[in-house]
Structures are given as structure tokens and as C-alpha cells.
Amino acid sequence: MKRMPDSTPFSERKNSERIHSDSIRQALVRAVVIPVVLLFALSATFIFQTSHLLRLSSYVEHTENLLREAFETQKLILDMETGIRGYFIYKDEAFVERYLKAKAELGKNLEELARLVAEDERDRGRVSEINILTREWEDLVEYRLSQASLKTPEPIPERARAAKIRMDRIRVNFDRITRDAETLRNERRVKTEAAVRRSLRIGIALSGVLGIIIMFSTFRQIRSITRTFMTNLRALRRTQIDLQRSHEELEVKVQHRTLALTAANQEMEAFCYSVSHDLRSPLRAIDGFAQAIAEDYATVLDAQGAKYLDFIRAGVQRMNRLIEDLLSLSRLGRGTLAFEAMDLSKLATEVFQGFELSDPSNGTFFVEPGISAYGDTGLLTIALENLIGNARKFTAKVPHSRVEFGVTLAGTEREYFVKDNGAGFDMERVKNLFGAFQRLHSEKEFEGTGIGLATVRRIIHRHGGTIRAEGKVGEGATFFFTLPDVLFPDA
């Protein structure tokens, strides 16, 4: 029997083979394309997460740079302030050099700080205000320096207060910038850590789909990202430690400088006290020998010789008064102030009555009643004795003399004053008024040692107040001073 030929057409077989071949090809394509797509998706995901992490890290680094630059800028301003304070206390030009050096570096730091806060409108305004306040503070300080170069013993109090107000506002702006930057840094750090955790979860999920190879690749990627993050985190921690260490070193430096200034003041006071006491011994000898000559050789000396001896003894007695005043001035720098509430009206009346008992005058004394204040009663008594005593002395030649004690408002601050209608003074010479041994009138016109107003100034400054004077020749003078409205510890 003959075998029947295959009845399946060739074209159908070819079509069937083509279909299987296409299915295999599609399966292979799916087997390759799907993992490749997933791999690209994983790669794209990790690229996005890495970019996000790097961006967050750059934000954190930017915030750290801002904190570091703010700290360095504030340190330069502190160096400028410390230099100026040191100069006005010790009159040492080295402090001025320190101020000028810090000032020369400050501009570059402020420019860098402005660059770092350029995208933050609020901080940009703060840095702009710091720039303005710093220039105003420098103008006030350099005015005081110019006055000091003219041997002005005391800068104008209003300018000193204005400089202090601006420095306080500069510190407030720096505190706000630092506080906001630290808050932003913490927020960005939390976001960075959250992004890391999210990246880990995505990597693990996609790694399970792609298998061992993709999981191995994902592990390497995660490990690389984690290593970068931990490196940045360690760097941030090191920066934080360095900032803390720098802050502690700055605190130690401030404490050392404070101790040095305190020790220098104590040494200066001890030296003044010692010199004043050592001067007394030879003066007593001069006075004693002059008296002995006057008594033992009275018959030998002629009238001119006796007159010379009187000049010698008068000079010795004036020198003794100067020493006594100098000792009193040196004692004001020692001891702790005993702050208490007091009735200044009553105190001023008692001082004036004490003068009247020993040296009655024909003038009138007016006291505004009910004036109260906080301060050290003993020191403020000395201050009022000097101010009221000066007023009585310089009104002694006035037919209808008048001395007045009262209080007035200068803005929101109370100013106490002692006013008289006596000899007065030329306002062009007011800068010499509160200096030790500075006199605007000759000894023949009005006796005195030139220590009284220097003593008053020191007492008022120890209380944290200010003092100033106004006057006109032949029309009298007014001395204004302020005292704290609350209790202050002794400086």
C-alpha cells in the first residue's frame, strides 16, 4: 500500500514555526526588556534619591557654613568692641590696632555672610541691618577715638549709649540668624535621614523583584549612599564639636580678659594708694621743718623770709589736700556697692544743711520733694556733697545766689540735676570738666584741687549711670546725672 504524502501545507508549517519563534523572541525580549526596564527604573530611582540626598547634604553644609560665618563675623565684632573698651580703659594704642585689624577683616566676612543668606529674605534684611548698625557703631566709636586724641577725658554719654544700643541690636540680629539657621539645619537633617530611609525601602523592594544580581547592585548602591551620608554626618558632627570647642575657648578668653582687666584695675588702685601714702611722709617733714624755722628763728628772719615760709607751708597744705582727694578717688574703685532705695530729696537737704552749719551763706537752696532712686547711700552722699559744694563755692560771689536740686525727663530716662546761678563755664571747655586735677578757674578765683568732679563721675559710672554738664559764663551751671531704675550688681 502506498504511503500518503503529508497533507499539511508548507505555508502553514512555516506560519506555525514563525509563531513559536515570535513567542520565544517575545519571551526573550520580555525576559531581557522587563529586567532592563526595572533596572533602569531602579537606577533612575536611585539617581533621583542620590541627587536628593546630595541636595539635602548641600543644604545642611550651606547652613553649617552660614553658622560658621556668623560665628566668625560676630567674633570679629567682639574683637572690635573689646579693643575699643581696652583702649578707653588703659589708653593703650595696641587695643586700637586690634580694633583696626578686626575692622579690616569685617567687610569681607559681612560680604560672605550676605552671600550665604541671599535666598532668605528675612536673614538678608538682618544682615543688611547688621551692616548699617556696624557702620553707625564704627562712626560713633571713631568719633570717640577722635575726641580721645584731643585729650578729652570723657566721651559724650549720648554717643556712648547710642554705640551700646547699636551693639546690642547687632547681637540680637546675630542671635536670630543663628537660631533660625540651627532650626533649619535640624529640619534638613531630619529630611536627609528620612530620605535615606525611603531610599533603603525602595532599594530593598526593587531588589527583591530583580533577583540576586539587581539586589547585589542595589546593596552596593545603598552602601555607597550610606557611606556618603555617614561621612557627611561625621563631618557635621566634627564641625559641631569644633564650634562647641571654639565657643568654650571664646568663653575662656573672655573670662581671662575680664580677670586681667580686674587685676589691672586693682593694681592701679593699689599703686595710687601707695604713692599717695608715700608722699605724705616728706610733706610732713617739710611742713614740720618750716614750722620749726618759723618758731625758732622768728627773730632772725625778716618779713620776706617769713612770707616765704608761709608760702612753703601753704603749698604743703595744698599738696596734702590733693593727696587726701586722690586717696578718696582711689578708694571709690574698691568694695561692693550696697544698692538700696533712698530718698534723694532728703539726702540733698541733709548735705546742704551740713554745709550751712559749718559755713553759712546768704543764698537759697531749693529741693524738689519726693525724688527717689536706687544706689549706694554712702557714695551718692559723697557725689552730692561735691556737686552741692561746688554750686555753693561758685555762687559765693553772686548777690542773690540760688542752688537747686531736682529731676527731669530726657526721653524715657530720668536725669537728676544740681543747678546754680554762679560763675558758670565755657562749654568749649566742658571736655576738661570731669578730669582729675582739671580746673576751669584759677586758685585765686576759687580754691579747690580739681578732684571733686572726677570723684562724682567715678561714683555715677560705678552705679551704671552717666553724667554731663551744661553752663554759660556768668549765668551758672547745671550738672545732670542718671542712675539705674533697677538694682544692678557691682561691676
Secondary structure, DSSP 4 states (H G I P E B T S, - for coil): -PPPPP-S-HHHHHHHHHHHHHHHHHHHHHHHHHHHHHHHHHHHHHHHHHHHHHHHHHHHHHHHHHHHHHHHHHHHHHHHHHHHHHHHHH--HHHHHHHHHHHHHHHHHHHHHHHHTTT-HHHHHHHHHHHHHHHHHHHHHHHHHHHHHTT-SS--HHHHHHHHHHHHHHHHHHHHHHHHHHHHHHHHHHHHHHHHHHHHHHHHHHHHHH-HHHHHHHHHHHHHHHHHHHHHHHHHHHHHHHHHHHHHHHHHHHHHHHHHHHHHHHHHHHHHHHHHHHHHHHHHHHHHHHHHHHHHTTTTS-HHHHHHHHHHHHHHHHHHHHHHHHHHHHHTTSS---EEEEEHHHHHHHHHHHHHHHS--S-EEEE-TT-EEEEEHHHHHHHHHHHHHHHHHHTTT-TT-EEEEEEEEETTEEEEEEEE-SS---GGGGGGTTSTT--SS-TTTS---S-HHHHHHHHHHHTT--EEEEEETTTEEEEEE---SS-----
